[in-house]
Amino acid sequence: MTVIMVWYVTQSSINYPILMVYHPCQTFLSHSQSLFLSPLSTSLFLSLSPNFPIHPFCYPFPTMSVPIFLLWLVSIPLIVQAGSAPPRGFLLNCGSDNELQEGGLKYITDDGFITVGNKTTLKQPGLHMVLSTLRYFPDNAAHKYCYVFPVIKGGKFLVKTTYYYGGYDGEKEPPVFDQFIDGTKWSMVNTTEDYANGLSSFYEIIVTAHGKTLSVCLARNQHTVSSPFISALELQHLEDSLYNSTDFDNYALSTVARNCFGCEAQIISFPDDQFNRFWTPFKDSNPVVTSRSNITASEFWNIPPAKALSAAITTSRGKKLTVKWPPFLLPKTNYYIALYFQDNRNPSPYSWRVFSVAVNGMDFYTDINVTTKGVSVYTAHWPLAGQTEIVLTPHSDSPVGPLINAGEVFQIFPLGKRTLTRDVIAIEDLARGFDNPPGDWHGDPCLPEKHSWTGVTCSIGAKYARIVSLNLTNVGLIGELAESVDHLTALTSLTLEGNKLSGSIPKMSSLKSLEILHLDGNQFQGEIPESLGQLTHLRSLQLQNNYLNGSVPNSLLKKNGLNLHIDYGYSVAGQEVGQGNSQNVAFEGQTSSPPTDPRKALLLDTQQTIGSMSSHENQMMVDELLALFK
């Protein structure tokens, strides 16, 4: 694990960060581990008790290690500081038809970020305005329900989902379901315990965007008995410097605890925290002191709000300070830990204290010098399990006892695989060509597994997923087949029959793996693309019952092993094959009314038998057929 200490030395009015790195050992989270942390609970009403119980609660998830449920009873401050800039990002009041100003924050409707689901309003007096509406998703055929945000690729974001059930569906308990971040299963949403205690629940994760959009999705699982829902969704842009020791290409940070030690019994958030992070009060039996010096939060690593550092828990000179925090059991895995310290006394040459930090008996940092300017200490990987105990041991020369002001703990959360960007861009463009694509065609097309888009089948490689099949038969699609289909280079099957697609059939010369192409029963116009004859693996082509015209490319007629279905009315080498659109010329099957022209009869007879012939006999038969029309 790596511990980094950051403090500032003032020279010529410029602050220079100095990093000290301590390497007691090196431990990393296994990609095979799958741990999903519980929601953080918030109060529903504006008037709350200053006592805030925090209880561990375990629920057995079938695909993960022991999870944690953190039941925090807190209140959301509504006091706004003048001149506070709102967070950068999106704050959605889900299910609402109107914008909402609350606590200096502007919540907008979610209509522009999702296309599915129903809205409802809770008729509960005294309810927080943000929690008074929700969006729910009754379509049990959809694979997932996704919000999609436009973002800057590489940007860092804090994502927060908030849930309050409110008995919107007339049931007694809220549904249990999953939530995803892009193509990764983030957590199971189980707010049953919180709702029973009169609480709402929120989940929080820090991620970077790997593309130009970021999706947050809900999905049913084996525990879901009613419709998934969501009350609010926030996407806050974070500065690049925050939590920047994390490998965000492969990991995310899932919030476990964020506390101010010794502060008053009210959650600290915006406007004190410019990123609207929630800092929950933590107190134990240790004495509390209040800071007497001005605090410049921007000089601290991760920029904690000054208000979160305005108090601390401490002990007497020469004594160790022991803090059991977080105050609940943790499953065995690796965590990101950040601790914040600031001497509370008036600034002077004697306002300092030196102590060492140990976490569960392991040296975290030795002889840290804490002054009124403050200092941050963090580690990007640290193993924790069970009850965590932090011990601050004073140096023998330290004039006062140790203290701690604030802390954060995150689970280091391994991200799943992603669909190849080229495939994502292509199928998103394909979706834009349809007037009515399936409702779950948002988010990652392939992932998580078993939650791909309707009709989409994927192969999962070592790092990326590829789209290998698209089957949207008889679903009433209207629109055109975009040229970007030629960029889905891993496709082996494309079946879109029985819809109302129009326009021309695009070229598909890049689909070298395509074996099945069924476009019959649509409204396509124009000629059959010559490029279809270049598809070496194509073995089934159905184009009948469209409005196509022109000649059948010779490359298709000469193609060995191809099962070809087309309408009468085409020509082969310039000669007419049939009349009208009611009968098919096919390489297999019998038409109900064969033509009287002997050439056409021979063509049908040839097509009936060619599928069972050898490649040499097949070629001889095609040559004979073509000679007949010369």
Residue, then its C-alpha position, 0 to 999 in steps of 0.5 A: m500500500t502507498v501512503i502519501m502525505v501532502w502539506y505546504v511550505t510557503q516561500s515568496s507567497i507561493n505554496y509548493p506541495i511536497l509529497m512523501v511516499y511510504h511503502p510498507c507493502q503492496t496489495f491490490l484488489s483482485h478483479s474477481q472480487s465483487l463487493f457492492l456497498s449499501p446506500l447511505s441513508t438521509s432523512l426525509f424531513l427538515s426537522l430531525s433529532p441531533n442523534f444520528p444512529i449508524h448501524p451495520f446491516c447485512y443482506p445476502f447478495p448471491t454474486m458478491s462478498v458480504p455487503i454493508f448497509l450504512l443507515w445514517l440519519v442526517s438532515i440536508p442543510l438549506i442555508v445558502q452562502a452568498g456568492s457560492a457557485p453551484p456545482r458543475g454537472f447535472l442535478l435531476n429531480c426524477g419524475s418531476d415536471n418542474e425545475l426546483q431550487e433547493g439549498g442553493l441548488k437547481y434541480i431540473t427535470d429528467d426528461g432530457f436524459i431518459t426516454v422510458g418510465n412513468k412519473t408519479t408524485l408522492k402525497q406525503p406531507g412534510l416530504h423533502m421536495v426532491l423526494s416528492t416525485l419519482r420515476y418508475f419503470p413498469d416495463n418488465a421486458a426491458h433489459k435495463y432503464c438508462y439515464v445518459f449524460p453528455v460528458i467530456k471524455g476523461g472527466k471525473f464525476l461524482v455520481k449520486t443516486t437517491y431513492y425514497y419509495g413512499g409506497y408509490d405502487g400501493e405495496k408495503e415494501p420497496p422493490v429490490f433491483d440493480q444499478f449500473i454505471d456504464g457497463t459495470k454493475w455498481s450495486m444492488v439497490n435495497t432500501t427496505e431497512d431505510y424505508a422502514n425507519g423513515l429514511s431515504s437512501f443514496y448511493e455514491i461513486i466516483v468515476t471517470a468518463h471513458g467516452k462522450t456519454l456516461s450512463v446510469c442504469l437501473a435493472r431488474n434482478q431475481h429479487t425484483v417483484s415490482s417496478p424499479f424507481i428513482s427519486a433523484l440523480e446527480l452527476q457532479h464534475l470533480e477537479d482532476s486533482l481530487y482522488n487522482s492517485t486512483d487508477f480510474d481507467n480500471y477502478a472506481l471509488s464507491t463511498v463507504a464513509r465520509n465524516c467530520f469528527g466532532c462537528e455539529a449534528q448536521i450534514i455538511s454539503f453544498p455550499d460548504d462543499q463545492f462538489n456537494r459531497f456529504w460530510t456526516p458528523f462523527k463523535d465518540s467518547n473522546p474530547v472535542v475541540t474547535s478550531r480557532s484559526n482560519i482554514t484554507a480548504s483549497e490547500f488540502w488534498n481532495i479539497p475538503p470543506a473548511k467547515a468539515l475541519s472546524a472541529a476535531i476529536t483529541t486527547s490529552r498530552g502524551k496519550k494515544l488517541t484511539v478512534k473506531w472508524p468507520p463505526f461498522l464492520l467492513p468486508k475484507t478488501n482494499y480501500y482508499i483512505a484519506l485523513y485530514f488534520q489541522d491544529n485547532r489553536n491560534p496560529s503561532p510558532y508553537s501551534w504544532r503537534v507531532f504524532s504517528v498514525a496506525v490503522n489496525g496495528m499497521d503503520f499508516y504514517t510516522d511522525i506527521n507534523v500537524t500545524t494550523k495550516g493543516v495536512s492531508v494523508y491518504t493511501a490509494h490501497w489499504p486492506l481493511a476487514g472487520q472493525t477498523e481502529i485508528v490509533l494516533t500516537p504522540h511523539s515524545d516532544s509533542p506539546v499537545g495530544p494528537l487530533i483528527n478532523a475528518g476522514e473518507v473511506f472508499q471501496i476500490f471498485p473494479l470496473g467491468k469490461r466495455t463494449l468496443t467504442r467502434d461498435v458503440i458509435a456504430i449502433e448508436d448511429l443505427a439507433r438514431g436511424f430508427d424512429n422507434p428503437p427499443g426503449d432499452w437502447h441506451g447505455d452500454p449495448c452489451l454490458p453488463e452481461k445478460h443486460s445487453w440491448t434488446g435484440v443485441t447479442c455480444s461476444i465478451g473478450a478479454k477486455y472488450a465486448r463485440i456486437v455479433s448479432l442483431n435480431l429485431t424481427n417483427v418489432g414494428l421498426i420505422g426508419e432507415l438502416a444507417e450506413s454505420v451498420d457497415h462498421l459493426t465488423a463482428l456481426t455474424s447475423l443481422t435479422l430485421e424482417g417484418n418491420k417498416l424500414s425504408g430507404s436503400i440497403p446500405k453497403m456492407s462490404s466490411l461485414k466479413s463475418l456476416e452469415i445471415l442477412h434477413l431484411d425481408g418484409n420491409q419497405f426497402q427500395g433501390e437495387i441490391p448492393e453489389s457489396l453483398g456478393q463480397l461477403t465470403h461467409l454469407r449463407s442466408l440472404q432474404l430480401q423478398n417482400n420489399y420494393l427493390n428493383g434492378s438486377v440480382p448481382n451475378s456475384l450472389l447467384k454464383k455464390n456457393g452455399l447461399n440460400l437466397h430469397i428474392d421477389y419475382g420481377y428481378s432480372v438476371a444478367g438483364q433478363e426478367v425473372g418474374q412478375g409481381n411481388s406475391q411469389n418468391v424465387a428462392f433457393e429452397g422451398q416451393t412457391s404456390s404458383p410456379p410460372t409458365d415460362p419454362r425458363k422460370a420453371l427451370l429456375l425454380d426447379t434449380q433453386q429447390t435442389i441446389g441447397s443439397m448439391s455439392s459445390h461443384e454440382n452447384q456451380m454447374m447448375v448456376d452456369e446452366l441457369l445463366a446460360l439459359f438467359k443469354 
